[in-house]
Amino acid sequence: MIHTTMFSPSPNAFKLDFHFTPFLATNKKLFSRGFVRINGANKTWRHSMFLSSKPVLKDGTLSLSGKEALITEVPENVVVSPLTDSSAFIGATSSHSSSRHVFKLGVIRDVRLLCLFRFKVWWMIPRVGNSGSDIPVETQMLLLEASKGPDSDDPNETCYVLFLPFLDGKFRSSLQGNSSDELEFCVESGDPAVVTSESLKAVFVNSGDHPFDLLRESMKILEKYSGTFAHRESKQATQLTIYN
């Protein structure tokens, strides 16, 4: 005779114990598409796209239409070139030519941020923080959370600012921070014979009030500008991806 034993686990056996990464910001927001969970409550996103706020560089401060300071102590060799109503390219100039430059963009402090960086040559992982020193070398995407400023209908309402390193001619770029909370961007050709003294379109910056839509629409802007890649929504599905 075969004896079987049946058991019923207690409800406590299925309790999950979540441990948050030390890089998570203080109020522990958990994001998912379409809503944000804050302390157990769901808050629906307002699905408007871009803000009518251009990145403006004035008196050593990078801001949105001169209202809310994002980066301070910006060096004089940094250049902002407007692209659309909400986006621009950021670059810099140098007094000498080289195949590799590391330019300082300015200081970031007390701003919630999310970045994706190359952990290995073939792999990226995220990190969050609140200052420039939290931004690792080889960062490929930087997302800042900022206030819309006192002139907004709701001064406490947040907006998001996206920084994407961009290919400028024969030079690739990446973002990084240093111990002084300064945001830097590195441009390099990988060839000692290919040199430059400036990179004016090294970093793309855009702003909006919905982080997911901001990422998607920013890639569409760069798709149209560069003409070197196609966004997923504009690609034709292959037979391998069509399931009947």
C-alpha positions in Angstrom: 0.0 0.0 0.0 1.2 3.5 -0.9 0.8 6.1 1.8 0.6 9.7 0.7 0.8 12.7 3.0 -1.2 15.9 2.3 -0.2 19.2 3.8 -1.6 22.7 3.6 1.0 25.5 4.1 0.0 28.3 6.4 -0.8 31.7 4.8 2.5 33.1 6.2 4.4 30.8 4.0 3.5 32.9 1.0 4.4 36.2 2.4 7.1 38.0 0.4 9.8 40.0 2.1 10.9 42.8 -0.2 14.4 44.3 0.3 15.0 47.6 -1.4 18.3 48.4 -3.0 20.3 51.0 -1.1 20.3 53.2 -4.2 16.5 53.6 -4.1 15.3 57.1 -3.3 13.9 58.0 0.1 10.2 57.8 -0.6 10.4 54.4 -2.4 8.2 54.9 -5.5 7.7 51.8 -7.5 7.0 52.5 -11.1 5.0 50.4 -13.7 3.5 51.4 -17.0 0.5 53.7 -16.6 0.6 54.1 -12.8 2.9 54.6 -9.9 2.5 52.9 -6.5 3.3 55.1 -3.6 3.1 53.6 -0.1 0.5 51.0 -1.3 -1.7 53.5 -3.2 -2.1 53.7 -7.0 -1.7 57.1 -8.7 -2.8 57.4 -12.3 -0.4 59.3 -14.6 -1.7 62.3 -16.5 -0.9 61.3 -20.1 0.3 64.6 -21.6 3.5 64.5 -23.6 6.0 67.3 -23.6 6.4 70.4 -21.6 6.7 73.7 -23.4 10.0 74.2 -21.6 13.3 74.4 -23.6 16.6 73.7 -21.9 18.2 77.1 -21.2 21.7 77.8 -20.2 22.1 81.2 -18.4 24.5 82.5 -15.8 26.1 79.0 -15.3 22.8 77.3 -14.7 21.0 74.8 -17.0 17.2 75.1 -16.5 13.8 74.5 -18.1 12.9 77.9 -19.7 15.0 79.6 -17.0 12.6 78.5 -14.3 13.8 75.4 -12.4 17.5 74.9 -12.0 18.7 71.4 -13.0 22.4 71.7 -13.2 24.5 74.5 -11.6 28.1 75.7 -12.0 28.0 75.0 -15.7 31.4 75.8 -17.3 31.6 78.5 -20.0 32.7 76.0 -22.7 29.4 74.1 -22.6 27.1 74.8 -25.5 23.3 74.2 -25.8 21.8 73.9 -29.3 17.9 73.8 -29.4 16.4 71.0 -31.5 12.6 71.0 -30.8 10.3 72.9 -28.5 11.3 70.7 -25.6 14.7 69.2 -26.6 18.2 70.3 -27.3 21.7 69.0 -27.8 24.4 69.7 -25.3 28.1 69.9 -26.2 31.4 71.5 -25.3 34.6 72.9 -26.8 38.2 72.5 -25.8 41.4 74.4 -26.4 43.2 71.4 -27.8 42.4 68.5 -30.1 42.3 64.9 -28.9 40.7 61.5 -29.6 39.2 61.6 -26.1 37.7 64.4 -24.1 36.0 64.5 -20.7 33.9 67.6 -20.4 32.2 68.8 -17.2 28.5 69.8 -17.5 28.0 71.1 -13.9 26.8 70.1 -10.5 23.7 67.9 -9.7 22.6 67.8 -6.1 19.4 66.8 -4.3 17.6 65.6 -7.4 16.1 62.2 -7.7 17.7 60.4 -10.7 17.7 57.1 -12.5 20.5 56.0 -14.8 21.4 53.0 -17.0 25.1 52.2 -17.2 27.3 49.6 -18.9 28.1 47.2 -16.2 29.9 45.0 -18.7 30.6 45.6 -22.4 27.5 43.7 -23.4 25.2 44.4 -20.4 23.5 47.4 -18.7 22.0 47.7 -15.3 20.1 50.6 -13.5 21.1 52.7 -10.5 19.2 55.4 -8.7 20.4 58.3 -6.5 20.2 62.0 -5.8 23.5 63.6 -6.8 26.1 63.6 -9.5 28.4 61.2 -7.5 25.7 58.5 -7.9 26.1 58.4 -11.7 28.5 55.6 -12.8 31.0 55.7 -15.6 29.6 54.6 -19.0 26.1 55.8 -18.2 23.9 55.5 -21.4 20.7 57.1 -20.0 20.0 59.6 -17.3 16.5 60.5 -16.1 16.1 63.4 -13.6 12.9 64.2 -11.6 12.4 67.9 -11.2 9.8 70.4 -10.1 7.9 72.5 -12.8 8.6 75.6 -10.8 6.6 78.4 -9.1 5.0 79.5 -12.4 3.3 76.2 -12.9 -0.4 75.7 -12.0 0.9 73.2 -9.4 4.4 74.1 -8.3 4.8 70.8 -6.5 4.0 68.8 -9.7 7.0 67.0 -11.1 8.5 66.7 -14.6 11.2 64.5 -16.0 14.4 65.4 -17.8 16.1 62.9 -20.0 19.8 62.9 -21.0 20.9 60.5 -23.8 24.5 60.3 -25.0 24.6 60.6 -28.8 26.9 59.8 -31.7 28.4 63.0 -32.9 30.2 62.3 -36.2 32.9 59.7 -35.5 32.8 60.3 -31.7 30.7 58.3 -29.2 29.7 59.7 -25.9 28.8 58.5 -22.4 27.8 60.2 -19.1 29.5 59.9 -15.7 29.7 61.6 -12.3 32.6 62.4 -10.0 33.1 62.8 -6.3 32.3 66.5 -6.5 28.8 65.8 -7.7 29.6 67.0 -11.2 28.0 65.5 -14.2 30.5 64.9 -17.0 30.3 63.5 -20.5 33.1 61.6 -22.2 33.5 61.7 -26.0 36.0 59.4 -27.8 36.7 58.2 -31.3 38.7 55.1 -30.3 41.3 56.0 -32.8 44.3 58.2 -31.9 44.4 59.5 -35.5 40.8 60.8 -35.3 40.8 63.9 -33.1 38.6 67.0 -32.5 38.5 70.1 -30.3 34.7 70.2 -29.9 31.6 68.0 -29.7 28.5 70.1 -30.0 25.9 67.3 -30.2 27.3 64.9 -27.7 24.2 64.7 -25.4 20.5 64.9 -26.2 18.2 66.4 -23.5 14.4 66.4 -23.5 11.7 67.0 -20.9 8.1 65.8 -20.2 5.7 64.9 -17.5 5.4 61.2 -18.2 8.7 59.2 -18.1 7.6 56.3 -20.4 6.2 58.6 -23.1 9.2 60.9 -22.7 11.6 58.0 -23.5 9.5 56.7 -26.4 9.0 60.1 -28.1 12.7 61.1 -27.5 13.8 58.1 -29.5 11.4 59.1 -32.3 13.0 62.6 -32.4 16.4 61.1 -32.6 15.2 58.5 -35.2 14.0 61.4 -37.5 17.1 63.5 -36.8 19.8 60.9 -37.4 18.1 58.6 -40.0 20.4 55.8 -38.9 17.8 53.6 -37.0 14.1 52.9 -36.8 11.9 53.0 -33.8 10.1 49.7 -32.9 6.7 51.2 -33.8 7.8 52.0 -37.3 9.4 48.7 -38.1 7.6 46.0 -40.1 7.0 42.7 -38.3 8.9 39.8 -39.8 7.4 36.4 -40.4 9.2 35.0 -37.3 7.4 37.5 -35.1 3.9 36.9 -36.6 2.0 34.3 -34.6 -1.2 32.9 -36.1 
